[in-house]
Amino acid sequence: MKVLVYVFVESENIGKAINALSEAEISGFFLYEYKGLSPQDWEGFLIDEAPENAINAIQKLAKNAVVIGTVVNDKKYLKIKKYIDEKLKNERYTIISIPIIDVIVNRV
């Protein structure tokens, strides 16, 4: 079975995460940069309902982060989990896996 794997890391840990994927023999992936808040940062926080104030508050609280995505078979997914845990054991990260029913690639 194929699995879509997302690995969420803070920007300063992108090198560690990509090295972990390389060690897990992942040959292709995609990246998205974003600003994110962890539940610990958000807990108990109320946002002013004025849009400008809300945006400013979120920008001040949010951290630069990256999501790395790849599609692999379930055996490689287990390797990804192992190597990410080894390389990022003292860092914050999140792994999400989603089963894939079909992959179609149009190679023109």
VMD Tcl script that draws the C-alpha trace (Angstrom):
set ca {
  {0.00 0.00 0.00}
  {1.15 3.56 -0.72}
  {1.14 6.19 2.01}
  {1.24 9.99 1.78}
  {3.56 11.10 4.57}
  {3.73 14.64 5.92}
  {6.54 15.59 8.29}
  {6.07 18.95 10.04}
  {9.21 20.54 11.50}
  {10.37 23.97 12.62}
  {12.47 25.66 9.92}
  {15.74 25.32 11.81}
  {15.34 21.51 11.71}
  {14.78 21.14 7.98}
  {18.32 19.82 7.39}
  {17.92 17.13 10.06}
  {14.57 16.08 8.61}
  {15.83 15.88 5.02}
  {18.89 13.90 6.17}
  {16.56 11.49 7.97}
  {14.53 11.05 4.77}
  {17.72 10.42 2.81}
  {18.80 7.76 5.30}
  {15.36 6.18 4.91}
  {16.13 6.02 1.15}
  {13.50 8.55 0.11}
  {14.35 9.92 -3.31}
  {11.61 12.49 -3.84}
  {9.68 14.90 -1.69}
  {8.04 18.32 -1.72}
  {8.25 21.18 0.76}
  {5.91 23.92 1.89}
  {6.98 26.74 4.16}
  {4.36 28.06 6.55}
  {3.87 29.77 9.90}
  {2.44 27.50 12.55}
  {1.31 27.39 16.14}
  {1.57 24.36 18.37}
  {-1.28 23.53 20.75}
  {0.91 24.54 23.70}
  {1.37 28.03 22.22}
  {-2.32 28.39 21.42}
  {-3.87 26.95 24.59}
  {-6.03 29.44 26.45}
  {-5.32 32.23 23.96}
  {-8.20 34.39 22.75}
  {-7.86 36.56 19.66}
  {-9.23 40.03 19.30}
  {-12.01 39.85 16.71}
  {-10.71 42.85 14.76}
  {-9.05 41.27 11.68}
  {-5.91 43.45 11.84}
  {-5.37 42.66 15.52}
  {-5.96 38.96 14.96}
  {-3.45 38.82 12.09}
  {-0.84 40.74 14.10}
  {-1.27 38.45 17.11}
  {-0.94 35.30 15.02}
  {2.14 36.65 13.22}
  {3.80 37.37 16.58}
  {2.99 33.92 18.02}
  {3.52 31.75 14.93}
  {6.85 30.08 14.21}
  {8.42 29.48 10.82}
  {7.95 25.85 9.88}
  {8.13 23.46 6.95}
  {6.00 20.52 5.92}
  {7.76 17.83 3.91}
  {5.59 15.48 1.89}
  {6.35 12.25 0.10}
  {4.48 9.19 -1.15}
  {6.06 5.86 -0.22}
  {5.14 2.24 0.37}
  {4.30 1.24 3.92}
  {7.73 -0.37 4.54}
  {9.50 2.89 3.71}
  {7.03 4.71 5.95}
  {8.27 2.65 8.89}
  {11.86 3.63 7.98}
  {10.85 7.30 7.84}
  {9.34 7.08 11.32}
  {12.49 5.41 12.66}
  {14.97 7.89 11.14}
  {12.89 10.98 11.94}
  {12.66 9.84 15.55}
  {16.43 9.28 15.68}
  {17.43 12.58 14.04}
  {14.78 14.75 15.74}
  {14.40 13.02 19.10}
  {15.08 16.29 20.98}
  {13.05 18.49 18.60}
  {9.36 19.09 18.00}
  {7.93 17.37 14.94}
  {4.69 15.84 13.71}
  {4.23 12.98 11.26}
  {0.91 12.39 9.52}
  {0.33 9.42 7.22}
  {-2.62 9.02 4.87}
  {-3.32 5.85 2.85}
  {-3.29 6.43 -0.93}
  {-5.75 4.59 -3.16}
  {-4.21 5.58 -6.49}
  {-1.30 7.58 -7.93}
  {-1.36 8.77 -11.52}
  {1.68 10.49 -13.04}
  {1.44 12.00 -16.51}
  {4.96 12.11 -17.91}
  {4.86 14.30 -20.97}
}
mol new
graphics top color blue
foreach p $ca { graphics top sphere $p radius 0.5 }
foreach p [lrange $ca 0 end-1] q [lrange $ca 1 end] { graphics top cylinder $p $q radius 0.2 }
display resetview
